[in-house]
């Protein structure tokens, strides 16, 4: 179990460390999150030891918010005999990944479409971790599912401009131990629904004023404005999903350089996507047959899946920083690509009867946001 695994890590760390300040801060980060009774016995011994150093850069980590995101591929366009491109096997693999990274506080998914996929996600969310995730599904338009370890106190579903009414922004406000976290889950228009075509008339004034040209550009503008409308003052904001846009597009530039969102993946020191090697890329596999899903080869050629974060200046409960790609805080959860290697839980993967190689035609993102 995750809690047992981390407790063993703490005991090991305690045995090696003579720095009681570091040990106490480790308790605050892990013990608070998992309510580990055995660690509570350390409090009396360590209470007199301060956390952090003399400047802000050495302040202790007192909590964290962990998030993982993936477009899971509905598989509805796959040959019928493939069972939606082995969606049952793929969802099983997805939740093996979820458990292997320690069951993040929040998991955002896209393309959860079709009764089979919905039932599989709900079943796995209830049983794959030491706790049952609360599963949040948009009531009308579907496909964007948010899983939360902690109570959800508010939600909003907003349709975005375009030709498919499943393009939306799904907002859930989570009552996290570190404070309120507003999670926004989206999947912007693709070529199939004219995402790159001129913004359909009448193009909303908010999009025209921002310089948006395409339907997808307009959706980015709408998202940024809806976040400001729905997010709680002082909350941590997370914006995750499949944006069908690379870092060289209006969508990315507008969100990052105009509206102030941080690309957690790059901020953590990860490399930008290299189409020649697939390193740092999240999309490119065939999504209408099993050819790529049953091959250990990567096949990614672009980075269109993002996990953006934003902390408003008025934040009072936490000052967040993004953990590095090499897991600088040593808690076993780094900011990096999620589900980024062929099935590591099986001796081999491939066509039946072997295990499936990938949970999706996408790779995802994960972020460790440390509260200081």
N, C-alpha and C positions, 0 to 999 in steps of 0.2 A: 504494500500500500504506500501511497505517496508520503503520508505523514510519518510512517515508520522509517521510510528511506531517508527522509530529511533529518529525523531525529538521530539516526545512526551517523549521518554526516556531522551533526552538531557534536555528538559525543567524540567522534574522531577528531574534530577540530579542537575541542576542549582539551583533549589529551596532548595535542601538539603545541597549543598556544600557551604562552605565559602572559599574554596581554589581556587582562580582565576587561578592559574597556571594549576591546574588539569582541570578546566573548559575550558581554552583556548586550551589545548592539546586535549580535547574531541572534540572541534570544528574542530581542524585540522584533526583529524582522520575521523570524520563523515561528517562534512560540506564539506570538499574537495571532498569526494567520491560522495556525492549526490547533490552537487551544490545547497544546500538549501538556497534560497534567504533570508528567515527570519533570518537565523543564521548570515548572513553577517553583520547584524546590530550590532553584538557583537564585531566585530573585533576592532573598534575604542576603545572600553572600555578595551579590553583585550590585545591589541598590546604591551603594556608596560610590560606585565607579561611574564617572561621567561618560557620555557618548560624544565622539567627535573630537576635533582638535580646536585650535584657536581661530580658525577661519571657516568660512562657509564651505570651502572645498573639502573639508574633513568632517563635516557634519555627518552623523550616523544615519544609516538607512533604518527607518522605523516602520516601514511597511512597503508594499508594492502592489501594483496592479498588473496582472499578466493577461495578455490577449493573444488569441490566434485567429486567423482568418483564412478561408478557402472557398473558392467557387467549386462546388462538389460535382458538377456535371450531371444534369438530370438523366441524360441518356435516352430521351424519348425519340430521338431521330435515329437511333441505332437499329439494326435488324431485330425484328421481334424475337427471333430465336436466341438472341444474346441476353435476354432479360435486362433490357435497358443498359447494355454494355456492362453486364455483371454488377449492377448497382448494389446488390446485397453484399457482395464481396468487397466492393469499394467502400461502402459505408462502414463495414467491419474494420477495414484497414484504416479508414479515417480515424475511428475512435481508438484504435491501437496507437496511432500517432498522438492523439489527445492525451491518452493515459501516459505514454512514454515521456512526454515533456512535463508531466506533473499536474495535469488537469488544470489548464488555465482558468482564471476567474471568469473570463468571457471568451466565448467562441462565436464568431460571426460567419455565417454561411450564405452562399448565394446558389441559385438554381436548385433549390429544394422544391421540385415540381413533380406532380404525380403522386397518387395515393401511396404507391409502394415506397417511394423515397421518403415521404413524410413519415410513414409508420416506422420505417427503419431508423430514421434519425431520432424520433421520439423514444423508441425502445432503447437504442444505444445510449442516449443521453441520460436515461434513468438508471443505467446499470454499469457503465464503463469506469466510473470513478468512485471513490469512497463516499461521495455524496451524489444526489440526483440533481442534475442541472434543471433549472426552470427553463422551459422552452417557450420562446416568444415568437409567435407567427403573426404577420400582418393579417388582420381579420378579413380583408376584402381582396387584396391583390396577390398575396402569397409570394413565394420564392426566396425572400430574404428572411432567414431564421437567425435569431440571436439566442444563444444559450448563456445563462448567467448562474453562477454559483450563489450569488447573493440576491436578496429580495429586489424585485423591480417595482418601483413605486409609481411610474408613469410611463406612458408610451404614446407615440403619434405615428400615423401613417400618412405620408404626403405623396401624391402622384406627381410625376415630373412630366414636362412637355415631351411629346413624341407620339409615335404610332402604336407602341405596345403599352398597354395600361399596367403591365407588370414592372415597368421602370418606376421606381419609387425610392423615397428615403424613409427608412424604418428606424425610428428613434426609441430607445429604451433608457430610462433613467434608473440607475442602479444604486441602491443604498449600500455602498461598500464600506468596510471598516475604516478606510482612510478618508472617507468623505464621499459626497455624491460624484458619480461618474456618468456622464451623458454619452451613450454609445449610439453612433449613427452608422447604419449598415445600408449599402447601396450597390447597385449594378447598373451602370450606365449603358446607353444604347450602343448596339453593335451595327455592323454593316447590314445585317438582315432586316433591321428595322430603321434603316436610313440614318444611323447616328451621325455619319459624316456629311449628310446632305444639309442644305441651307435650312435654318430654323423655320419650322412650318408656320405659316401665317394664320392668325396674327401672332408674330413672335412677341412674347412678353416684353414690356418696356424695360424691366429690370435687366433682361438679357441684352437688348439693343444698347442700353446705356453703358453696359460693361464691355461692349465690343465683341460679344459672342456672335459667331457666324453660323455654326452648325447646331443641330438639335442637341448633340452631346455637349457642346460648349455651353449652351443655355442651361442644360441640366446641372452643370457644375456651378453656374451662377445661382441657380435656384437652391441648390444644396447649401451653399455658403450662407445665403440669406435665411434659410429655414433653421440652420443651426443657431444663428443669433436669436431667432424667434423662440426656439424651444429650450435651449440650454439654460440650466440654472446658474444664477450668479455664483461665481467662485468654483464651479465644478471643473473637473478634468474632462476634456472633450476628446473622444476617439472617433475617427471617421475611417471606416474600413470597407473594402469591397473590391469588386472588379470594375475598373473605370474604363476599360476598353480604350485606353490612352496611354502613351508612353510619357516619359519625363520631358519630351521635346515638344509637347503639344500645349495648346491654349488651356486645356483643362488643368494640367499640372501647374503651369505657370500661374494661372489665376488663383488656384487654391494655395500654393506655396508662397509665391512672391507678392501677390496682391492681398490675399486674405490672411496670410500669416500662419498657415498650417506647417507643421514639421514632418518631413518624410522620415519616419523613425528608422527605416532600413538604412538609408544613407547616413543619417545622423549617428548611427551606431558604428560606422566605419566599414560597412559592407561595400563591395564594388558594384558599380553600375553594370547593367546587363551587357554582356558581350555576345552578340548574336552568333559569332563564329564558333564559340565554345559552349554557349548556353549558360555560362557562369553568371549568376545574378539575374537570370531571366525566369519568368513565371508562366509563360504561355507559348503555345506553338504545337502541341500534340493534336493529332486527329481526334475529333470529338463525335464522329458518327460511325465508328467501327472500333474493334478491339485491337487493331494493329499496334498502335503506340501504347495503349494501356497495358498490354501483355508483353511489352518489350522493356528490358531494363535500361535501354538507351533513354536519355533524357528527352531530347526533341524540343526544348524550349528555345525561343528565338527573340522574345520581347518581354519587357516588364510592364505589365498593365494592372497588376494587383498591388494595392498600396494599403498601408496602415499609417494614417496620418494622426498626429496628436497635437493638441493645443491646450495650453494652460493660460487662462485669462490673468491679467495683471492683478485682479482682485482676489485671487486664490488665497485662502487663509489657513486651511488645515494642513496643506502639504505644499512643498516645493518639489516638483517632479524632475527627474532626469532620466534619460534613456540609457539603460545598461548597454554595454558594448557587445559587439559581435562575438568576442571571445569570453563572454560571461565574467566581466571584471569583478562582480560582486560574489561570484562563486556559489550561487544558489542553484545551479543546474539548469537555468532557463535564460537563454541569451536572446538578443534581438537579431533576428536572422530570417532566412527563408524557412517556411514551415512545410513539412512533408516533402523535403527536397532531395530524397534519394530513393532508389527503387526498394520496394518492400524489405526493410531490415529485420522483420519479425519472422521470416520464413527462410528455410534453407535454399529455396529456389523460387522463382516466380516466372510466369509465362502463361501459355494457353492451358485450359483445363486438361488434366486435373490439378495443375499447379496453382499456386496462389496468384492472385492478381498482383501486378507490379506497382500500380499507382492508384490512388483513390480518385483521381480526376485527370482531366486534360490540363489542368492548371497545377502549379505549385502555389503555396500561400505565403503569408507573412505571420510572424509572431513578434511580439514586443514585450519587454520587461521594463516597466515604468516604476522607478524607485522613488519612494516618498522620503524626503529628508526634512 
